[in-house]
Amino acid sequence: MTTPANGNDNDKLKGDLRGLSTPSRVVHIRKLPDDVSEPEVIGLGLPFGDITNLLLLKSKNQAFLEMNSVEAADNMVTYYSSMLPFIRNHPVYVQFSNHKELKTDHSPNQERAQAALRAFSTSIVDLSAVQPSAVLRVVVENLLYPVSLDALCQIFSKFGTVLRIIIFTKNGQFQALLQYPDASNAYNAKVSLDGQNIYNGCCTLKISFSRLSSLNVKFNNEKSRDFTRPDLPSGDNQAIMEHNPMAAAAFAPAGIIPASPYSASPHNYPHAFTLQPAGMTVPSMPGTLTSLSLPGTTRLAFPPNPAGHCVLLVSNLNADMVTPHCLFILFGVYGDVMRVKILFNKKDNALVQMADGTQAQLAMYHLNGQRLHGKPLRVMPSKHASVALPLEGHEDQGLTKDFSSSPLHRFKKPGSKNYANIFPPSATLHLSNIPPSVLEDDLKVLFSSCGAKVNAFKFFQKDHKMALIQMASVDQAIESLIQFHNHDLGDHHHLRVSFSKSAI
C-alpha cells in the first residue's frame, strides 16, 4: 500500500531508494547539491508539464516533484534516463517515486517551496508553445564593474557544461551568447539567474533564449571561446562588434518565446546572486575597482582543466562484455585515454582517465546516455585525481590498463585535424586509410560480420581512401567503431573509424 510522502517523515524516503520503476505522478530526485534552490528543482520539471507540488529535503539532498499527470512524469523520467541532468555541475538522478501524491506541511521550508511554485504558476506561459534553445542571450545591465568571459563561465557552469561563449558590445550594452549541451541546461540557468545581480546592487543579468541553435566560434581568446575546440587560434583578440552577423541574428525577434516569460513573477526568493568570494576587492566608491580576482576561473579557461578533473566514472556497463580496450577505443574518439580501470568488485563501473579536463568534458557530453552493449552509459566526473595502476606483484585480472603510450591516440599531435572532426555518436561512420585493393563489398562484409546491418555505403568521390558507411542504428555504429577501428586491411593499412556528421 502506497502512502503520501510527508515533509516531516523522512523514513518514507526509504521506499524510494529502492528505485521502483512503476510510473507515478511523483518524481524522486536524488544527489542534489547542498545549496540547491527551489527554482533549480522546479526547473528540472517545467519543460515536461505543470508541477502541482514540491517537497524539498535539503538535509537529505533529495526532492520530490508532483507533476500534473503520469504522462508528464513519465516523459521527465524517460528524458533524464538518457540525458543525465546537472545542477551546479553536480549530476542528479531522477526516477519514479513509489508515492502517488505529496502531502506537505506548513513548515518554513515547505512554505518557501510552495511560494516558489506559486511564483511560477502565476507567470508560466503555454509550455507547449515554448521551445527553449540551448543558446542563451545574456545582457548585463547597470554595469558598474567589469564582467569578464571567465566570470560568466563560472556563474553559468553551475547549471551545466558551457560549450561555447561569445561576449561583445551592442547598442552600448555588454552582451553575451552562451551555449549549453542541451536546452534543459539553458532553461535551468535562465530560470535561476534571470534578474539576478552578479554584485550587490549592480551588474544585473537579463537572460532570454536565442534564435540560434549553435554558436560558431573562430577564436579562443578573451572575447570568445569554444571549449570543444582547444585547437582554435587566438586570433587578433578583437571584440565582436555590432555588425557581427551572428549577433544580429541572435537578437532579432524570436517569435517563439517572450524575451522574459517569467519577468512578471512575484518571486519569493532572494534576488541577489552575490559573486563575492574571498580574494575579491570591491571598492566602496563606483569606478575605483582595484582588483577583480575570481578564484577558480583559470579552471574554465584554456589551458585545459587540471589533472583532478580528467577522470570519469562510467557506470551501468554490461559487465559481461565490457573491456578496458573497448572503453579506450570509444572514449578515444573524444580525447586521448591514458588509463582505464574496471572496478574489481563492481564490474559494471569503470574509471577512465583522459589526457586533460577539456577532453574529459567532451567525452562526458557526447557519451553520457549512449547505449553500449545494450545498456545506456552513465558518465560523470570522478572524485579521483588519477587512475592507479595495480601494485607490482598484484594481479587484477587485466581490469586495469595503461594506454598512455598507445599509438592509437587521435589527438597527440598539436593542432591535429581530428579536433575539427569531433561529432556525437551517429549511425553513419567515417572510414579512412582504405587501401586501393579494398572494395565496397569488402567493407560491407566486414561491418556485417558481427551481426550488424549496413544500410548504405559511399566512397568519397575524389578520394577512395575514405568512405561513409551507415549502420542500422547508432548502437550498432558504436559497437562497429569499437570493433573495427585500427582493423588491419592489409598492405600496411589500418582502418580509421570515427563518427560522421553526415548521412548517406
N, C-alpha and C positions, 0 to 999 in steps of 0.2 A: 504494500500500500504506500503510495507516494504522499508526501506532506509538503505544505508550503515551506519555502526557505524563509527563515526569520532572521532579522538583523541581530538579535541577541542570542541566537542559538547556533554557535559556530560548529557544534557537533554535527549539525545537519550537513556540513561540508563533506564529511567522510564518505557519504554516498556518492558524491560527485567525483571524488578522487579515484574511484574505480573505473572511470572512463566509460560509463554506459553510453551506448550509441542510439538508444531509442529516441526518435525525433520528439522534440518538445518545444514549446514557445520560449522556454527559458534556456539561455545560453550561458555556460560557465566559462569564465576567462581566468587563466592561471598565470603565475610568474610575472605579475605586474611589477614595475619598478616601485620603490618605496614612496617616492614623491609623486606618484601618478595623480592626475586631477580628474574630476568628474567629466569635464568636456572631452578629455582624451579617450576615456572609456566609451562615452556616448558616440564619439566619432567613429569607433570601430563598427557600430551597428547601423548608423544613419544611412549609409548607402544602400541598405537592403530593405528598409521599411521603417514604419513608425515604431518607436520604443515606448512601451506602456509603463515600465517600471525599471528601477535601477537599485541594486544593492551593492555598495562598495565596501569591501572589508580590507582596509589598508593594512591592518596588523597581520592579515593572512596573505597579503599580496594577491588578492583574488577579488573577483566581482561577478555579479550575475546581471544579465540584461534580459528583460522580458520583452519579446517582440510582439507585434500585434497579431501575428499568425505563425503557425507552424511552418508554412511555406517560406516566410521571410527568414525565420531562424535557420531553416534547412539551407537556404541559399547562402547565408552567412557562414555556417559551419563548412559547407562544401567548398566555398571560395577559399577560406583560410586554411583548409586542409591541403590545398595545393600551392598557396602563396602565404607563407608564414608571415604574420604581421609583426611589426616592430613598434614599440613605443619608447622614445628616448634611447634608441639603439639597443633596447632590450627585446629579445624575441619573446612573444607571449603566445599562449596556447589556448585555442578555442575549441570547445566541444559542447555537446548537448548536456544539459543538466537532467538529473532524474526527477527534479521538481517540476510540477506542471504550472505553478504560478509563484509569484513572490509576494510575501506579506511583510511589509516594512513597518517599523515603529516610528516614534516621534523624537528619537534621539537627535542631538545636534548634527551628527554626521549624516543621518538619513534625511533630515530636513534640508541640508545643503544639497544632497543628491537630488531630492525632489525639486528644489528650486532650479537646479541646472536643467533638469528635464523640462520644467515649465518654460524656462527661457527659450529652449529650442522649439518647443511645441507651438509657441506663440508667433514664431517667426519663420518656421520652415515653409519653403515654397514646395510646389508639387515635385517630389523627388523623382517621379517617373520622367519628368522633363529635364532633370538636372544631369548633365554629363560632365563631371569634373575631369579636368585634364591633369596629366602628370606634370605639367609645366605651370608654375605659378608666376604671376606678375607681382612684384613687391615694390611699393613706393614708400620711401621713408620721409615722413613729414616732420616739420619742426626740427630740422637737422641742426642742432646746436653743437654737436660734437661729431668728428669724423666717424664714419662706419666703413670698415674695410670688407673686402670679399671674404677674408678668413673669418671675420666676426659673424657675418651672415651664415657661413657654413657651420660654424659652431652652434649657432642658435637652431638652424633648421635641421641639422643632423640628429637632433633629439627625436625626430619623427620619422626617420628612415635615412637610407644612404643617399647623399646628394651626388648625383651623377655628373651634372654639368651646371655651370653658373656663369652668367654674364652680368656685369654691372656697367652703368652708363648714366649720363645726364640727359634728360629730355624735358624741354619746356622749363628749364631751371630747377627740375626736381631730380633728386638722387633716386635711381630706379634699378631694378634687377630682374632678370629672368632666371628661374631656378628649376631644374628638372629632377624629379624623383624616378625610381624604377616603376612606380605604379601610381595610379590616380588615388588609391586609398591613402597612400602616404601624404600626398599633396592635400587631400581632403582633411586629414587629421591635423596637419600643420596649419591649414587655413582656419579651421575651427578654433584651435587653441591660441594662435598668435595674432589673428586679425584684430587690430585695435590696441594691441599691447605696446608698451614703451620699452625700448632697449635700455634706456637710462631713465631714472625717475623724472617724470615731467617733460620728457623730450624724446626725439627720435622715434616717432610713432609709426608702427608698421601698418600699412594698408595693403591688404592682400586680396587678389582676385585670380580667377583661373584664366590662363592664356588660351588664345585660339590655336596656338602651336601645339603639335603633338610631340615634337622633339626639338632640341636645340642643336645648331651646327656651330661648334666651337673650333676655331682655326689655330688659336694660340693659347699656351698655358703661361699666364702672367698675372699681374695684379688686377687686371680688368676682366679676365675670362679664364675659365679652367674647365677641362674635360678630364674627370678623374678616371675615365675608362681608357684614356689615350695618353699615357705618360711620355710617349714619343713625340708629341707635338712640339714645334719650336716655340720660343718665347716671343717671336715677332718683334715689333718695334715698341710694344707696350703702350700703344696709343689707346686712348679711351674710345669706346664705341659710341659715336655721337648720334645726333638726331636723324641723320639721313641713312642710318643703318636699316636695310630693308627688313631684316628680321624683327627689329624693334618696332618698326612701323606696323608690320602685320600683327604683332602681338597686342598692340593697343588699339586696333580697330574694334568697332562694336562687335561683341561676341554673338549676340542674338540667341545664345543658348541658355545662359545663366546670368542673373543680375551680377553687377560688379561686386556686390557685397550682400548676399542673401540673408546674412544674419546681422546686418548693421543695426536693425531696429530692436534687436533682442535685449530685454532688460536683464543682462547678465547679473547674477548674484554671486559672482566670484571675482577675485582680485583682478584689476586691470593693469597692474604694473609687473611686466616681465623684467625684473631688475637684474641686469647682467653687470654686476659689480664685484667680481671676485677679488681675493687678496692679490695685491700687486698692482692694481689699477688705481691711479690717482686721478680723480675728477675734481677740478678746481671749483671753488665756491662761486667765482665770477665767470659768466659765459665768455667764451672767446679766449680763455687763457689756459687751454688744455696743455699740460706739460708732459703727460705720459699716458699712453693707451696700450698697456701690455696685457694681452689676453692669454692667460695660461692655457696651454693645450692647442693653440691654433696652429702650431707647426705640425701637429699631427694631421691636420686637414689639408695641408699644402703639399706640394712636391718639394723635396724628395719624398718617397713613399713612407708609409707608416713604419714605426719601429718594430723590431722582431716580435715583441709581445703580442702584436695584432696579426701575425702571419699564420697562426694555427687555427684550423677549422675543425669543429666537431661535426661529424657526419653520422646521422642515426637513421634508423628504420631501413637498414640494409638487409638484403637477402643473405643471411649468414651462410647458407649452403652453397652460394655461388660467388660471392664477392672475394676478391683477392687484392693484395696491395698493388699488383701490376695493373689490374682493372681500374682502380681509383687513380693511379698515376697517369694513365692514358687519358681518362675522362677529364680530370681536373687540369691536366696539362694543356688542354685546349685554351685555358684562360690564364695560364701562368706557369712558371717553372716549379714543379713539385720537388721539394727537397727530400722529404721523408713521409712515409705512410705507416701508421701503426693500427692494426685491427685489435681491439681490446680482447685480451685473453679470456676474461670471464664474461664478456658480453659481446659476442662476435657480430652482432648487428649494429655495432658502433665502431667508428674509426676516427683517428686523428690524422689530418692532412696538413702538412707544413708547406706553405708556399714560400717563394723567394722573398716576397715583400708584402706589405699590407694592402697595396693597391690591387695586386693580383688576387689576394685572398678575398677582397671585397668583390672583385669581378666574378670570381668563381661562385661565391655565395649568391650573388644576384642572379646569375644565369642558371645555376643548377638546383637551387632550393625548389622543391616541389616537382622536379622532373622524375620520371619513373626509370628505375634501373632494375632489371631482372624482376619486373612485375610489381615493384614497391616504390611509392613516392619518397624521394630523398628528403631528409631534413638537414639543412646545412646552416650552421650558426657559428659565431666566434667562440673559440675555446678559451678557457681561463689559463691554459698552459702557454708558456712563452716559447717552448720548442718541444719537439718530439724526441724523447730519449731513446737511444739505442740500447739493446739488451746488454747487460754486463757480460764481460768476457767469461766464457765457460757456461753461460746460462742460455739454454735453448728455448726459443719462444715459438717453435713450430712454424717458422717462416712468416709470422704475422707482422713483423716489423722489417721494413726495407729502407735502405738509404739510396736515394736516386740522385744525390747531389752532383755526381759526375756523369750522369746519363747523357749519351749523345743525342737523345730524343727531345731535349728541351727545345721549345719553339722560340723562346724569347731571349736566348743567351747573348745574341748579337745586339748591341745598342742600335736603336733605330730600325730594327727588323721590320720588314713589311708585314709580318704577321700581326703586329699591333693594329694595323689598319683593317684586318680581316677577322676581327673577333665578333661573332654573332651568336645569338641564343640557339639552343638546340632546335633543329628543324628536321623535317622529313627528307630534305634534299641535302646531299653531301657533295662537297667539292673534292675531287680527286686530282692529284698532281704527281709528277715524276713517273709518268707512264711510259715505258719503252715502246718503240715503234712496232715491235713484234706482238704486242698485246692488243687484241681487237675488242670491239664492243661486246661480242658474245662471251669472250673470256671473262670479262669483268662482271657481266650479268650472272654467269655461272658461279663465279667466286662469291659474290654477295648473296646468292641464293643458297649456297652450300650449307648454311647453318639454320635453314628453315625460314629465313626472311623472304619477303616478296618484293621484287623490283617492279615498280610501276612505270618508270621511264628512265631513259638514258640519253645523253647527248654529249658528244665530243665538242670541245671548243673549236670554232670554225677555222681559226688561224693557227691553232697550236694543239695538236693531238696528244701533247704531253699532259693535257688537262681535260677533265670531263666533269659533268654533273650526273649524279645518279640519285633517283628519287625512290625512297623506300615507301612501304605501305603506311607507315606511321612514324611519329617522332621516336617512340620507344624502340622500334626496330632500327632506326638510324643511329640512335645512341649505342646500341649493342653492336651494330656493324662497325661503327667507328672504333670502338674498343677492340673488336676482333681483328680488323684489317689494317689499322694504322701501322705502318712500318712492315707490312707484309712483303715478302720477297717475291718480286715478279720476274726475277731472272735478269740477266745482262747487267748485273750490279745496280739494279734499280729497286729501291724500296718504296712502296706506295705511301703517299702522304694523304691523310684524310682529315678534313675539317668540316664544320657546318657551313652551309651556304645561306645567304640572304635571298637567293633567287629560287624560283620554281621552274620546272620544265613545262 
